Amino acid sequence: MTAPQTLRLILGDQLNHQHHWFARPSAQVVYTLMEVRQETDYVAHHIQKVAAFFAAMRQFADDLARRGHRVIYLRLDDPDNTHSIPENLQRLIDRERIERVEYLLPDEYRLDQQLAAFAEASPLPAEAVDTAHFLTKREAVAQQFAGKKRFLMESFYREMRKTHDILIDEGKPRGGRWNYDHSNRSRYDEAVPLPEPLLQENDVRDIVAMIEACGVKTIGRIAPQRLIWPVNREQALAQLNDFLRHRLPHFGTYQDAMTGASWHLYHSLLSFALNTKLLHPMEVIEGALHRMAAADLDIAQVEGFVRQILGWREFVRGIYWAHMPQYGEMNHFDHRRPLPDWYWTAETRMACLRAAIDQSLEHAYAHHIQRLMLTGNFALLAGIQPEAVDAWYLGIYIDAIEWVELVNTRGMSQFADGGIVATKPYAASANYIRKMSDYCGRCHYQATLRFGEGACPFNSLYWDFLHRRRPLLEGNPRMATMYRTWERMSAENQRGLLDQAKRYLANLNAL
């Protein structure tokens, strides 16, 4: 009996060369990848992000074809492209006389719902298959914290360490501690040279020209002849090895640091390769552990990196699936202000935000502290609408896919979930930025001035935020110290801060 003709869909973030689907070619199976406007247009994406996804998808399709697989690839400018994934699938089903449909489980809720609805409505047999990428199932976090309001990453991380026997010696954490976060908060002091990372030089001029010709709205800048992000497995592995050799030895110490001297510091720059599944998280973790043993690296350098992938990355995915779709509607503080215009241009007099946003426009990248404590912190203090913050983060960063972006932004950064993820808002005044960066020394504003002419906006906005949101925050024990500090201020200082914040909030675009 002849096997049915099977159509298999691969999305742009499902480029897993190691998946069992691709073990051997079959004349009865045809794969399809699609460049569609439904994915380019739901927010304004960075031009590097769109180009990198398309380049990676094309190279993946070419690799499958070289290995003997049947592949149908729909380009953005293909006249037969409907720009709807379900409609394209139906056309291919009709044209290729398909008898069965299979797809890899999407990591985004909207696509999961869309493809599930398509499968249910289709008269053909349809099956969703696991991507074989993550170290946990979708429901793992929800099951671990069933019945609890707050989901603690540290508890999840410790269980992951035990489950996978990572940095564990005889059932106990190696070095005697589970977490070396307190050793990972150093300002960059130039004591150690900054090695230049391996950056790719992918020529995507034809892709960029096509994107522009099709009228896709994008943000950011690109050098079309040298896209720096890895778009195939060989490049991803090379980037991983470069990080392990040259930047992992000092990653932990400086992972929270910010400096105008470098946009990358010691960070791995692997998030795009991981989130497109060109790399598997366990091979990245094992690579770090092997390098730690071979080079006798300090555990504080490596544990901080492992925690990001084994802990945080898996954790936020679990939070996402535990709380969608309602998570995308949460707005704990009822923030309503629009995003300032300079988030799209970097034309602000605040040196820290100018640096972080300009870097994001230039490279489609900023590291986690720049995202959390600069762009995110300001949006929180200013009361920006979470939907606007989501759209900005989702569009501007090379690694932004909703399952990872939404929880980091709406939960961790904006506290819009009311504390499901974080135990307190990640709000800070200029003192934190001055401590962790060198931005303040060349700023129009004065970081040490709370209010008055030239006072750093982070200072008055911070205290105004705490004052305005006191009914929602004063019961949080982690906020008690700051409210005691507020109470000890003179009435004159309190009024000066609140008046300064009022003036800044009335004219955010001019900051």
Secondary structure, DSSP 8 states (H G I E B T S, - for coil): -----EEEE--TT---TTSGGGSS--TTEEEEEE--HHHHSSS-EEHHHHHHHHHHHHHHHHHHHHTT-EEEEE-TT-TT--S-HHHHHHHHHHHHT--EEEEE--SSHHHHHHHHHHHHH-SS-EEEE--S--SS-TTHHHHHTTT-SS--HHHHHHHHHHHHT-SEETTEEGGG-S--GGGS-----SSS---------B--HHHHHHHHHTT--EES---TT-B-S--SHHHHHHHHHHHHHHTGGGHHHHTT-BBTTBSSTT----HHHHHTTSS-HHHHHHHHHHHHHHHT--HHHHHHHHIIIIIIIHHHHHHHHHHTTGGGG--TT---B---GGGTT---S-HHHHHHHHHHHHHS---HHHIIIIIIHHHHHHTB-HHHHHHHHHHH-TT--HHHHHIIIIIIIT-TTSSSS-SS-----HHHHHHHBS-GGG-SSBTT--SSTTB-HHHHHHHHHHHHTHHHHTT-GGGHHHHHHHHHS-HHHHHHHHHHHHHHHHTGGG-
